[in-house]
Amino acid sequence: MKRILIAVSAFIGIVGLNVAFAADEKMRHQNHNHNMSMMDTRTSLDLSPEMKQHQLLNMREHLDAIKSIVGLMSENKFEDASKVAHSKLGLTPEMQQMCSMFNDEKFMALGFAFHKSGDDLGDALKTRDVATSLRALNKTMEYCVSCHATYRQ
């Protein structure tokens, strides 16, 4: 019986420490986020929560497309990579419509330039020239870096 009481006491103590640790971590995380937002000088797009999620999904899809393009290039499948560039990164009618929804003109211009570079990348991939394709991919990714350095949700 004494062993059971010791085990239960130890268990309660461990659970208590875990709860205290979790609360401390949560407080540190909240303070970190508050401090980061105070230091973040990028332009806010002031998006609704729904639009934030939609935009995050789009950016993840763009990143996945770039990963796919690199993988296809490594397998010498330039035609397939070109199709991905045009359909997932290019200035499709859907992307034109979405980019036009934002109130920030500079952001919209950057979005249109990014998507146009996706089409340029698709065209470069059709040449099957690795150096030309990599330069075009670099240009497309420069737009990603520039946008993320300038804007936040």
N, C-alpha and C positions, 0 to 999 in steps of 0.2 A: 504494500500500500504506500509505503514511504517513497519507493521508487517512482510510482505513478504520480504522486504529488510533485516530486522533483521534476519529472519529465513534463508535466502539465505547466508547472511554474516556468520552466525553461522555455517551453513553447510560447507561453503568454509573453514572456520577456522578449523573445525574438520577434514575435508579431508586433509588439509595441515599438521596438526599435525600428522595424521596417516601416511602420506607419509614420513615426517621427522623421525617419530619413526621407520618405516620400514627400512629406509636407515641406521639409527643408528644401528638397530638390525642386519642388513646384514653385516655391517662393523665389529661389535663385533663378529659375527659368523665366518667371514673370518679370523679375527685375532686369534680367539680361535682355528680354524682348523690349521692355520699356526703354532701357538705355540705348539699345540698337535703333529703335525708332526715333529717338531723340537725336542720334548721330547721323541717321540716314538722310542725306541731303538730296536724294533723287526726287524727281517730280512724281507726285502721286497722281494716279489716273482716277482716283475717287470712284472706283467701281463698286457696284452693288455686290453683296456676297455671291449671288448667283452668277454674275458676270465674271467675278474673280475665278470661280471654279471653272467656268467655260474657258476663260483665257488660259488658266493653268493647264487644262486638258489639251488645248491647242499647242501650247509650247512643248508639252511632253510629246505630242505627236510629231512635232517638227524635229525634236531631238531624236526620236526613234527613227524618223525618216533619214536623218543624217547618218545614224548608225547603220541603217540598212544600205545606204549608198556606199559607205566605206566598205562594208562587207562584200557587197556585189562587185565593187571595183577590185577587191583583193582576189575575187574569183574570175576576174576578166569578163564579167557580165555587164558590160557598159550599157547595152540597150535596156536591160531591166533597171539598171540604176537610173538611166535617163527617165524612164517612165515614173519611177518613184519621185524623182526631183520635180517633174512637171505636175504630177497629181497631188503630191503631199506638201510641196514647198512653193509651187508656182502660183501665179496670180490667176487662180481659177475664179469663175463668177462668184462662188461662195466666199472666197477670201476677199474679193473686191467688196462684196456686200458687208462682210464683217468689219473690214478695216474702215469702211465708211461710217460705221456706227459710233466711233469715238469722237469726243468733243475736242481733243487736243490735235490741232492741225499738224504739228511737228511729229507727233506720234503716228498719225495716219500716214504722213509722207514716208516715215521710216518703215512702217509696215508695208506700204506699197513697194518701196525700194527693195526690201527683203524678199518679197514674193516675186518681184521681177528678177532678182538675182537667182531665185530658185529656177525660173525658166531658163535663164542664161546658163545655169549649171547643167540643166537637162540638155541644152544644146551642145555644151562643151563635152558632156559625156558621150554624145553621139559620135564625136570625132575619134573616140577610143584612144585619145592621147592622154596619158597619165598626167603629164606636167600641166597641160591645159585644163584638165579636169580638176586637178588639185588647186590650181590658182582660182578657178571659179568656186570651188568649195570653200576655200579660204575667204573669198569675198562674201559669200553667203553667211559664213560664220562671223565675219566682222560685224555684220548687221546685228546678229544675235548679241554679241558682246557690247556693242554700242547701245543697243536698246536697254539691256539689263543694267548698264552703267548709268543710264540717264533716267530711267523710269522704274517706279515700283507700283504695286497695286494699291 
